[in-house]
Amino acid sequence: MDLFDVYSIMDIEPVRGQGCCVYDKAGNEYLDLYGGHAVISIGHSHPTYIKRITEQLQRLAFYSNSVQIPLQNELAERLGRLSGYDDYHLFLCNSGAEANENAIKLASFHNGRRKVLSFARSFHGRTHSAVTVTDNPGICAPVNNRDHVVFARLNDIEAVQSALEKGDISSVIIEGIQGLAGIYCPDPEFLQALQNLCDRTGTALILDEVQSGCGRSGKFFAHQYAGIRPDIITTAKGMGNGFPVAGVLISPRFEAHPGMLGTTFGGNHLACAASIAVLEVMEQEHLIENALATGNYLMAQLKSIPQIKEVRGRGLMIGLDFGTPAAPLRSKLIEKYRVFTGASSDKNVMRLLPALSLTKAQADAFLTALAEAMMNV
Ligand SMILES: Cc1ncc(COP(=O)(O)O)c(C=O)c1O
């Protein structure tokens, strides 16, 4: 059987990873400024991560959500404490799209409305509700009817206000930082006004922190730069450092009842062990602080490079807008300098999404490679 051919893939096969680097079969080292699409948070093959997952695997890999799984409570306790949301409730699932799917559904259960407001250039995943609120008709099939979705421009509070004041919008979904679009941060004042409008109109505010969460922005969640407390927050990617796991953080004003949401694999023993290891390492090694410091350093250096039109982002979620297609430079970086970087839906933007443990020396190594690659591209 052949694979269903849906991905554009590079001719590289990483077989091993350590920290912010991966290695191919020939033993070549690659500096990973892409983090496997913002997934690697504490670094590849961290010993604590390996130990926790291995020990759990030797005890019990899986049992369904019909039994006691204290690891889920331990994860919820740690996540609540580290994120500042210890009064929220946690629903565990398996992917970013699934987390958003459940968030949108929960909001609709809660207020009985069916419309959703989303933003231009957004990406929220590929399952039904998630893809309908994604600003890309090209990945919606005819079955993904979008007549319940309204799109507004990011930071356009008047547009949001006129839509919300009709009183029929169930939820507003917004990325903490727009990732795939090419790293666009919502203005803090916009997020504050958005929260007020949502509160006033009985609309649930959903913060999609799938890419920008788990410390990547230099705060646990990117929306915390605006000091807001959304009704629902979704998280995935960095949460499991590569183990598929996602979470929906739910304000205490939402009431749960048995059967309301559910999933077979969500919150399984291995996923919990992986996520607990991530939070433990993040705390012990001060990785959120490191993401902020190293990110600030890297962005300051990048801003002094004249060929880069704009540097956007927070922490270690950085977009470099070259004003011309970034693909040739990305190819040069991977082929000649063995540096992974990320693309974006804007062909002029390169994304940097490394592990939060990136050191200043590694940032410097990237800057040197980038400077040389720019001269030779
Ligand atoms: C902001 C955001 N939301 C949702 C998703 C979907 O996550 P997943 O691919 O785990 O379903 C992504 C994935 O890139 C994302 O960046």
The ligand as a Gaussian input file, in Angstrom:
#p B3LYP/6-31G(d) Opt

LIG

0 1
 C       -3.417000      27.756000      15.791000
 C       -3.676000      26.329000      15.410000
 N       -4.851000      25.770000      15.726000
 C       -5.133000      24.490000      15.414000
 C       -4.225000      23.711000      14.753000
 C       -4.573000      22.281000      14.397000
 O       -3.843000      21.410000      15.206000
 P       -3.717000      19.873000      14.798000
 O       -2.911000      19.803000      13.555000
 O       -3.046000      19.244000      15.994000
 O       -5.100000      19.368000      14.614000
 C       -2.981000      24.242000      14.398000
 C       -1.985000      23.436000      13.666000
 O       -1.060000      23.902000      13.059000
 C       -2.707000      25.594000      14.735000
 O       -1.541000      26.168000      14.402000

